[in-house]
Protein backbone atom coordinates (compact mmCIF):
# COMPACT_ATOMS: atom_id res chain seq x y z
CA UNK A 1 0.00 0.00 0.00
CA UNK A 2 0.99 3.66 -0.31
CA UNK A 3 1.73 4.04 3.40
CA UNK A 4 4.38 1.30 3.38
CA UNK A 5 5.89 2.60 0.13
CA UNK A 6 6.45 5.99 1.76
CA UNK A 7 8.80 4.45 4.33
CA UNK A 8 12.17 5.46 2.95
CA UNK A 9 14.35 3.31 5.18
CA UNK A 10 17.85 2.05 4.38
CA UNK A 11 17.21 -1.46 5.71
CA UNK A 12 14.27 -3.79 5.97
CA UNK A 13 14.08 -3.95 9.80
CA UNK A 14 11.71 -1.04 10.40
CA UNK A 15 9.59 -1.91 7.39
CA UNK A 16 9.17 -5.44 8.75
CA UNK A 17 8.14 -4.05 12.15
CA UNK A 18 5.62 -1.76 10.44
CA UNK A 19 4.15 -4.61 8.38
CA UNK A 20 3.91 -6.93 11.40
CA UNK A 21 2.12 -4.26 13.44
CA UNK A 22 -0.35 -3.78 10.56
CA UNK A 23 -0.84 -7.54 10.28
CA UNK A 24 -1.44 -7.99 14.02
CA UNK A 25 -3.38 -4.83 14.86
CA UNK A 26 -4.66 -3.46 11.55
CA UNK A 27 -5.89 0.13 11.79
CA UNK A 28 -5.31 0.09 15.55
CA UNK A 29 -1.55 -0.21 15.08
CA UNK A 30 0.73 2.69 15.98
CA UNK A 31 3.96 3.33 14.08
CA UNK A 32 5.49 6.78 14.23
CA UNK A 33 9.00 8.09 13.57
CA UNK A 34 9.87 11.62 14.62
CA UNK A 35 13.17 13.42 14.06
CA UNK A 36 13.42 15.95 16.89
CA UNK A 37 17.01 17.16 16.78
CA UNK A 38 19.84 16.66 14.31
CA UNK A 39 20.98 13.53 16.17
CA UNK A 40 17.82 12.26 17.85
CA UNK A 41 14.93 10.16 16.55
CA UNK A 42 11.87 9.04 18.51
CA UNK A 43 10.08 5.79 17.60
CA UNK A 44 6.56 5.16 18.88
CA UNK A 45 5.25 1.62 18.29
CA UNK A 46 2.22 -0.17 19.60
CA UNK A 47 -1.24 -1.53 19.38
CA UNK A 48 -4.17 -2.40 21.60
CA UNK A 49 -3.60 -4.21 24.89
CA UNK A 50 -5.53 -7.42 25.49
CA UNK A 51 -5.78 -9.02 28.92
CA UNK A 52 -6.27 -12.59 27.69
CA UNK A 53 -5.81 -14.82 24.64
CA UNK A 54 -9.58 -15.08 24.36
CA UNK A 55 -9.94 -11.30 24.17
CA UNK A 56 -7.21 -11.14 21.50
CA UNK A 57 -8.90 -13.78 19.32
CA UNK A 58 -12.28 -12.10 19.86
CA UNK A 59 -10.87 -8.99 18.17
CA UNK A 60 -8.90 -10.99 15.58
CA UNK A 61 -11.22 -13.77 14.38
CA UNK A 62 -9.21 -14.35 11.18
CA UNK A 63 -6.29 -15.84 13.17
Buried (B, 14 or more C-beta within 10 A) or exposed (E): EEEEEEEEEEEEEBBEBBBBBBEBBEEEBEBEEEEEEEEEEEEEBEBBEEEEEEEBEEEBEEE
